[in-house]
Amino acid sequence: MLGPLPALHKYLLVAAALVVCTGIGLWFVAVPEIPLNLRVGLVAGAATGIAASFVLVHDFHQREGRAVRVRRRLH
């Protein structure tokens, strides 16, 4: 979605997505109307974070490399 990013930005984006989604999973555990235990909330949040980080970082456009013509010099 965001295109080609430097490696550091990809790692930061993945870490932020995991932290936010795991926090949302913990928040769902804290809501008394939804009967979940802590393990289910953490696993659901982490799984959602992994899926969100894949969607954010993956480049869905198929970029084909063009053939580059190499010219060699004769000595």
MOPAC internal coordinates of N, CA, C and O (Angstrom, degrees):
PM7 1SCF
backbone

  N    0.0000 0     0.00 0     0.00 0    0    0    0
  C    1.4400 1     0.00 0     0.00 0    1    0    0
  C    1.5213 1   111.23 1     0.00 0    2    1    0
  O    1.2310 1   120.32 1   137.26 1    3    2    1
  N    1.3213 1   116.99 1   -42.74 1    3    2    1
  C    1.4437 1   119.56 1  -177.51 1    5    3    2
  C    1.5264 1   112.59 1   -91.46 1    6    5    3
  O    1.2310 1   120.15 1   175.15 1    7    6    5
  N    1.3128 1   117.31 1    -4.85 1    7    6    5
  C    1.4482 1   120.26 1   176.72 1    9    7    6
  C    1.5142 1   112.26 1    84.25 1   10    9    7
  O    1.2310 1   121.29 1    12.17 1   11   10    9
  N    1.3218 1   115.15 1  -167.83 1   11   10    9
  C    1.4654 1   118.20 1  -178.45 1   13   11   10
  C    1.5245 1   111.26 1   -70.51 1   14   13   11
  O    1.2310 1   121.01 1   -59.95 1   15   14   13
  N    1.3057 1   115.67 1   120.05 1   15   14   13
  C    1.4610 1   122.55 1   179.61 1   17   15   14
  C    1.5177 1   109.63 1  -118.06 1   18   17   15
  O    1.2310 1   119.97 1   -24.78 1   19   18   17
  N    1.3211 1   117.66 1   155.22 1   19   18   17
  C    1.4691 1   119.57 1   172.13 1   21   19   18
  C    1.5276 1   109.91 1   -63.17 1   22   21   19
  O    1.2310 1   120.89 1   -23.89 1   23   22   21
  N    1.3178 1   115.90 1   156.11 1   23   22   21
  C    1.4637 1   121.15 1  -174.67 1   25   23   22
  C    1.5257 1   112.07 1   -59.51 1   26   25   23
  O    1.2310 1   119.49 1   139.44 1   27   26   25
  N    1.3169 1   118.58 1   -40.56 1   27   26   25
  C    1.4625 1   121.28 1  -179.35 1   29   27   26
  C    1.5275 1   110.91 1   -61.80 1   30   29   27
  O    1.2310 1   120.28 1   137.85 1   31   30   29
  N    1.3168 1   117.07 1   -42.15 1   31   30   29
  C    1.4644 1   120.05 1   179.24 1   33   31   30
  C    1.5180 1   111.68 1   -66.87 1   34   33   31
  O    1.2310 1   120.03 1   144.52 1   35   34   33
  N    1.3192 1   117.54 1   -35.48 1   35   34   33
  C    1.4701 1   120.38 1   176.21 1   37   35   34
  C    1.5233 1   110.71 1   -63.27 1   38   37   35
  O    1.2310 1   120.56 1   134.53 1   39   38   37
  N    1.3453 1   116.53 1   -45.47 1   39   38   37
  C    1.4607 1   119.76 1   179.93 1   41   39   38
  C    1.5266 1   111.79 1   -63.50 1   42   41   39
  O    1.2310 1   120.55 1   138.99 1   43   42   41
  N    1.3210 1   116.55 1   -41.01 1   43   42   41
  C    1.4671 1   119.84 1   178.78 1   45   43   42
  C    1.5266 1   110.97 1   -65.97 1   46   45   43
  O    1.2310 1   119.99 1   140.99 1   47   46   45
  N    1.3194 1   117.62 1   -39.01 1   47   46   45
  C    1.4536 1   121.54 1   178.85 1   49   47   46
  C    1.5244 1   111.60 1   -66.33 1   50   49   47
  O    1.2310 1   120.70 1   138.75 1   51   50   49
  N    1.3288 1   116.27 1   -41.25 1   51   50   49
  C    1.4660 1   120.47 1   177.45 1   53   51   50
  C    1.5244 1   110.59 1   -65.25 1   54   53   51
  O    1.2310 1   120.19 1   135.65 1   55   54   53
  N    1.3257 1   117.24 1   -44.35 1   55   54   53
  C    1.4709 1   120.62 1   179.43 1   57   55   54
  C    1.5225 1   111.11 1   -63.25 1   58   57   55
  O    1.2310 1   120.10 1   138.62 1   59   58   57
  N    1.3248 1   117.41 1   -41.38 1   59   58   57
  C    1.4650 1   120.25 1   179.25 1   61   59   58
  C    1.5206 1   111.19 1   -65.52 1   62   61   59
  O    1.2310 1   120.07 1   139.00 1   63   62   61
  N    1.3302 1   117.48 1   -41.00 1   63   62   61
  C    1.4696 1   120.37 1   179.06 1   65   63   62
  C    1.5219 1   110.76 1   -64.63 1   66   65   63
  O    1.2310 1   120.19 1   139.33 1   67   66   65
  N    1.3382 1   117.24 1   -40.67 1   67   66   65
  C    1.4704 1   119.67 1   178.74 1   69   67   66
  C    1.5228 1   111.66 1   -66.10 1   70   69   67
  O    1.2310 1   120.17 1   138.21 1   71   70   69
  N    1.3267 1   117.28 1   -41.79 1   71   70   69
  C    1.4687 1   120.21 1  -179.33 1   73   71   70
  C    1.5266 1   110.53 1   -65.49 1   74   73   71
  O    1.2310 1   120.47 1   134.85 1   75   74   73
  N    1.3276 1   116.71 1   -45.15 1   75   74   73
  C    1.4685 1   120.14 1  -177.98 1   77   75   74
  C    1.5298 1   110.59 1   -65.74 1   78   77   75
  O    1.2310 1   119.97 1   134.26 1   79   78   77
  N    1.3143 1   117.66 1   -45.74 1   79   78   77
  C    1.4679 1   119.48 1  -177.54 1   81   79   78
  C    1.5267 1   112.14 1   -70.31 1   82   81   79
  O    1.2310 1   120.22 1   144.61 1   83   82   81
  N    1.3253 1   117.18 1   -35.39 1   83   82   81
  C    1.4667 1   119.07 1   175.62 1   85   83   82
  C    1.5268 1   110.26 1   -67.52 1   86   85   83
  O    1.2310 1   120.35 1   142.79 1   87   86   85
  N    1.3292 1   116.94 1   -37.21 1   87   86   85
  C    1.4693 1   119.98 1   174.58 1   89   87   86
  C    1.5155 1   112.26 1   -62.87 1   90   89   87
  O    1.2310 1   120.32 1   141.11 1   91   90   89
  N    1.3212 1   116.99 1   -38.89 1   91   90   89
  C    1.4715 1   119.93 1   176.36 1   93   91   90
  C    1.5226 1   110.22 1   -65.58 1   94   93   91
  O    1.2310 1   120.30 1   141.85 1   95   94   93
  N    1.3464 1   117.04 1   -38.15 1   95   94   93
  C    1.4668 1   120.20 1   175.88 1   97   95   94
  C    1.5139 1   111.98 1   -62.49 1   98   97   95
  O    1.2310 1   120.16 1   139.13 1   99   98   97
  N    1.3318 1   117.31 1   -40.87 1   99   98   97
  C    1.4678 1   120.69 1   176.32 1  101   99   98
  C    1.5292 1   111.44 1   -66.70 1  102  101   99
  O    1.2310 1   120.75 1   145.39 1  103  102  101
  N    1.3149 1   116.18 1   -34.61 1  103  102  101
  C    1.4622 1   119.65 1   178.49 1  105  103  102
  C    1.5285 1   110.43 1   -66.71 1  106  105  103
  O    1.2310 1   120.43 1   140.76 1  107  106  105
  N    1.3441 1   116.79 1   -39.24 1  107  106  105
  C    1.4675 1   119.64 1   176.12 1  109  107  106
  C    1.5261 1   111.24 1   -62.31 1  110  109  107
  O    1.2310 1   120.13 1   146.98 1  111  110  109
  N    1.3260 1   117.36 1   -33.02 1  111  110  109
  C    1.4656 1   120.61 1   177.21 1  113  111  110
  C    1.5212 1   109.94 1   -67.42 1  114  113  111
  O    1.2310 1   120.27 1   143.84 1  115  114  113
  N    1.3259 1   117.09 1   -36.16 1  115  114  113
  C    1.4607 1   120.85 1  -176.72 1  117  115  114
  C    1.5254 1   112.99 1   -75.62 1  118  117  115
  O    1.2310 1   119.69 1   159.49 1  119  118  117
  N    1.3286 1   118.19 1   -20.51 1  119  118  117
  C    1.4628 1   121.47 1  -179.88 1  121  119  118
  C    1.5322 1   108.34 1   -73.49 1  122  121  119
  O    1.2310 1   119.84 1   -57.77 1  123  122  121
  N    1.3132 1   117.92 1   122.23 1  123  122  121
  C    1.4725 1   118.81 1  -175.38 1  125  123  122
  C    1.5315 1   113.78 1   -72.66 1  126  125  123
  O    1.2310 1   119.27 1   161.69 1  127  126  125
  N    1.3221 1   118.99 1   -18.31 1  127  126  125
  C    1.4684 1   119.94 1  -178.26 1  129  127  126
  C    1.5239 1   112.26 1   -74.90 1  130  129  127
  O    1.2310 1   120.57 1   157.86 1  131  130  129
  N    1.3320 1   116.51 1   -22.14 1  131  130  129
  C    1.4613 1   120.34 1  -179.73 1  133  131  130
  C    1.5267 1   107.80 1  -106.55 1  134  133  131
  O    1.2310 1   119.72 1   -68.48 1  135  134  133
  N    1.3198 1   118.14 1   111.52 1  135  134  133
  C    1.4656 1   120.04 1  -176.54 1  137  135  134
  C    1.5342 1   111.52 1   -80.66 1  138  137  135
  O    1.2310 1   120.17 1   -87.62 1  139  138  137
  N    1.3305 1   117.28 1    92.38 1  139  138  137
  C    1.4655 1   122.63 1   176.59 1  141  139  138
  C    1.5175 1   108.58 1  -128.09 1  142  141  139
  O    1.2310 1   121.14 1   -29.12 1  143  142  141
  N    1.3231 1   115.43 1   150.88 1  143  142  141
  C    1.4514 1   117.14 1   172.93 1  145  143  142
  C    1.5254 1   109.26 1   -95.90 1  146  145  143
  O    1.2310 1   120.22 1    -6.46 1  147  146  145
  N    1.3072 1   117.18 1   173.54 1  147  146  145
  C    1.4602 1   122.60 1  -172.72 1  149  147  146
  C    1.5254 1   112.13 1   -63.60 1  150  149  147
  O    1.2310 1   120.07 1   139.07 1  151  150  149
  N    1.3222 1   117.46 1   -40.93 1  151  150  149
  C    1.4576 1   120.87 1  -177.62 1  153  151  150
  C    1.5253 1   111.43 1   -64.39 1  154  153  151
  O    1.2310 1   119.98 1   138.22 1  155  154  153
  N    1.3168 1   117.65 1   -41.78 1  155  154  153
  C    1.4652 1   120.96 1   179.66 1  157  155  154
  C    1.5281 1   110.08 1   -65.38 1  158  157  155
  O    1.2310 1   119.96 1   139.41 1  159  158  157
  N    1.3104 1   117.68 1   -40.59 1  159  158  157
  C    1.4558 1   121.01 1   178.58 1  161  159  158
  C    1.5143 1   112.63 1   -64.27 1  162  161  159
  O    1.2310 1   120.53 1   137.37 1  163  162  161
  N    1.3388 1   116.59 1   -42.63 1  163  162  161
  C    1.4620 1   120.15 1   179.03 1  165  163  162
  C    1.5280 1   111.55 1   -66.50 1  166  165  163
  O    1.2310 1   120.44 1   136.39 1  167  166  165
  N    1.3168 1   116.76 1   -43.61 1  167  166  165
  C    1.4675 1   120.15 1  -179.48 1  169  167  166
  C    1.5226 1   111.01 1   -66.47 1  170  169  167
  O    1.2310 1   120.41 1   137.12 1  171  170  169
  N    1.3165 1   116.82 1   -42.88 1  171  170  169
  C    1.4662 1   119.68 1   179.03 1  173  171  170
  C    1.5245 1   111.00 1   -65.18 1  174  173  171
  O    1.2310 1   120.07 1   138.83 1  175  174  173
  N    1.3166 1   117.47 1   -41.17 1  175  174  173
  C    1.4618 1   120.60 1   177.97 1  177  175  174
  C    1.5138 1   112.59 1   -65.88 1  178  177  175
  O    1.2310 1   120.49 1   137.74 1  179  178  177
  N    1.3305 1   116.67 1   -42.26 1  179  178  177
  C    1.4656 1   120.05 1   179.32 1  181  179  178
  C    1.5260 1   111.17 1   -67.18 1  182  181  179
  O    1.2310 1   119.80 1   139.90 1  183  182  181
  N    1.3202 1   117.98 1   -40.10 1  183  182  181
  C    1.4660 1   121.00 1   178.22 1  185  183  182
  C    1.5234 1   111.13 1   -64.46 1  186  185  183
  O    1.2310 1   120.80 1   138.59 1  187  186  185
  N    1.3167 1   116.07 1   -41.41 1  187  186  185
  C    1.4641 1   119.75 1   176.60 1  189  187  186
  C    1.5209 1   110.79 1   -65.83 1  190  189  187
  O    1.2310 1   120.13 1   142.30 1  191  190  189
  N    1.3175 1   117.36 1   -37.70 1  191  190  189
  C    1.4621 1   121.12 1   177.55 1  193  191  190
  C    1.5140 1   112.43 1   -65.45 1  194  193  191
  O    1.2310 1   120.20 1   140.98 1  195  194  193
  N    1.3291 1   117.23 1   -39.02 1  195  194  193
  C    1.4588 1   120.32 1   176.98 1  197  195  194
  C    1.5198 1   110.53 1   -65.11 1  198  197  195
  O    1.2310 1   120.49 1   135.85 1  199  198  197
  N    1.3288 1   116.67 1   -44.15 1  199  198  197
  C    1.4690 1   119.84 1   178.43 1  201  199  198
  C    1.5276 1   111.73 1   -64.45 1  202  201  199
  O    1.2310 1   120.47 1   139.22 1  203  202  201
  N    1.3193 1   116.70 1   -40.78 1  203  202  201
  C    1.4631 1   120.15 1   179.77 1  205  203  202
  C    1.5252 1   111.07 1   -67.31 1  206  205  203
  O    1.2310 1   120.04 1   140.40 1  207  206  205
  N    1.3188 1   117.53 1   -39.60 1  207  206  205
  C    1.4612 1   119.59 1   179.52 1  209  207  206
  C    1.5241 1   111.09 1   -68.12 1  210  209  207
  O    1.2310 1   119.77 1   145.35 1  211  210  209
  N    1.3319 1   118.05 1   -34.65 1  211  210  209
  C    1.4628 1   120.22 1   175.85 1  213  211  210
  C    1.5191 1   110.61 1   -64.10 1  214  213  211
  O    1.2310 1   120.47 1   135.72 1  215  214  213
  N    1.3210 1   116.70 1   -44.28 1  215  214  213
  C    1.4623 1   120.19 1  -179.40 1  217  215  214
  C    1.5266 1   110.50 1   -66.16 1  218  217  215
  O    1.2310 1   119.84 1   142.46 1  219  218  217
  N    1.3253 1   117.90 1   -37.54 1  219  218  217
  C    1.4571 1   120.67 1  -178.77 1  221  219  218
  C    1.5283 1   113.13 1   -71.26 1  222  221  219
  O    1.2310 1   120.23 1   144.29 1  223  222  221
  N    1.3210 1   117.17 1   -35.71 1  223  222  221
  C    1.4585 1   120.42 1  -172.16 1  225  223  222
  C    1.5274 1   112.77 1   -96.26 1  226  225  223
  O    1.2310 1   119.83 1   150.21 1  227  226  225
  N    1.3245 1   117.92 1   -29.79 1  227  226  225
  C    1.4628 1   120.58 1  -174.25 1  229  227  226
  C    1.5246 1   111.08 1   -70.17 1  230  229  227
  O    1.2310 1   121.06 1   -41.48 1  231  230  229
  N    1.3288 1   115.58 1   138.52 1  231  230  229
  C    1.4548 1   121.55 1   176.64 1  233  231  230
  C    1.5236 1   107.96 1   -95.62 1  234  233  231
  O    1.2310 1   120.15 1   -70.64 1  235  234  233
  N    1.3228 1   117.32 1   109.36 1  235  234  233
  C    1.4550 1   121.79 1  -174.39 1  237  235  234
  C    1.5280 1   113.28 1   -83.07 1  238  237  235
  O    1.2310 1   119.71 1   172.00 1  239  238  237
  N    1.3141 1   118.17 1    -8.00 1  239  238  237
  C    1.4528 1   120.91 1   178.97 1  241  239  238
  C    1.5230 1   108.97 1   -84.64 1  242  241  239
  O    1.2310 1   121.12 1   -52.24 1  243  242  241
  N    1.3107 1   115.46 1   127.76 1  243  242  241
  C    1.4563 1   119.73 1   178.39 1  245  243  242
  C    1.5164 1   108.54 1   -77.53 1  246  245  243
  O    1.2310 1   120.99 1   -72.29 1  247  246  245
  N    1.2852 1   115.72 1   107.71 1  247  246  245
  C    1.4614 1   120.54 1  -179.71 1  249  247  246
  C    1.5160 1   108.30 1   -99.25 1  250  249  247
  O    1.2310 1   120.92 1   -65.48 1  251  250  249
  N    1.3058 1   115.85 1   114.52 1  251  250  249
  C    1.4484 1   119.88 1   178.29 1  253  251  250
  C    1.5201 1   108.71 1   -94.77 1  254  253  251
  O    1.2310 1   121.97 1   -46.67 1  255  254  253
  N    1.2866 1   113.84 1   133.33 1  255  254  253
  C    1.4551 1   118.10 1   177.50 1  257  255  254
  C    1.5217 1   110.47 1   -77.87 1  258  257  255
  O    1.2310 1   121.38 1   -45.88 1  259  258  257
  N    1.2876 1   114.96 1   134.12 1  259  258  257
  C    1.4565 1   118.91 1   178.20 1  261  259  258
  C    1.5144 1   109.24 1   -79.18 1  262  261  259
  O    1.2310 1   121.38 1   -30.82 1  263  262  261
  N    1.3081 1   114.96 1   149.18 1  263  262  261
  C    1.4527 1   119.24 1   175.25 1  265  263  262
  C    1.5221 1   109.00 1   -70.59 1  266  265  263
  O    1.2310 1   121.20 1   -50.84 1  267  266  265
  N    1.2954 1   115.30 1   129.16 1  267  266  265
  C    1.4537 1   120.72 1  -178.58 1  269  267  266
  C    1.5189 1   108.34 1  -103.00 1  270  269  267
  O    1.2310 1   121.29 1   -49.63 1  271  270  269
  N    1.2866 1   115.13 1   130.37 1  271  270  269
  C    1.4510 1   120.10 1   179.57 1  273  271  270
  C    1.5251 1   108.91 1   -85.25 1  274  273  271
  O    1.2310 1   121.28 1   -54.50 1  275  274  273
  N    1.3193 1   115.15 1   125.50 1  275  274  273
  C    1.4520 1   121.00 1  -178.55 1  277  275  274
  C    1.5144 1   108.38 1  -105.38 1  278  277  275
  O    1.2310 1   121.37 1   -55.37 1  279  278  277
  N    1.2926 1   114.98 1   124.63 1  279  278  277
  C    1.4635 1   119.72 1   177.59 1  281  279  278
  C    1.5273 1   108.26 1  -102.88 1  282  281  279
  O    1.2310 1   121.41 1   -51.17 1  283  282  281
  N    1.2912 1   114.91 1   128.83 1  283  282  281
  C    1.4629 1   119.93 1   178.96 1  285  283  282
  C    1.5280 1   108.88 1  -104.51 1  286  285  283
  O    1.2310 1   122.17 1   -40.92 1  287  286  285
  N    1.2999 1   113.45 1   139.08 1  287  286  285
  C    1.4584 1   118.48 1   178.40 1  289  287  286
  C    1.5165 1   110.04 1   -84.33 1  290  289  287
  O    1.2310 1   121.29 1   -40.30 1  291  290  289
  N    1.2754 1   115.13 1   139.70 1  291  290  289
  C    1.4606 1   119.80 1   174.14 1  293  291  290
  C    1.5127 1   108.75 1   -93.97 1  294  293  291
  O    1.2310 1   120.55 1   -47.93 1  295  294  293
  N    1.3302 1   116.55 1   132.07 1  295  294  293
  C    1.4695 1   120.61 1  -178.75 1  297  295  294
  C    1.4766 1   112.22 1   -85.34 1  298  297  295
  O    1.2310 1   120.10 1   180.00 1  299  298  297

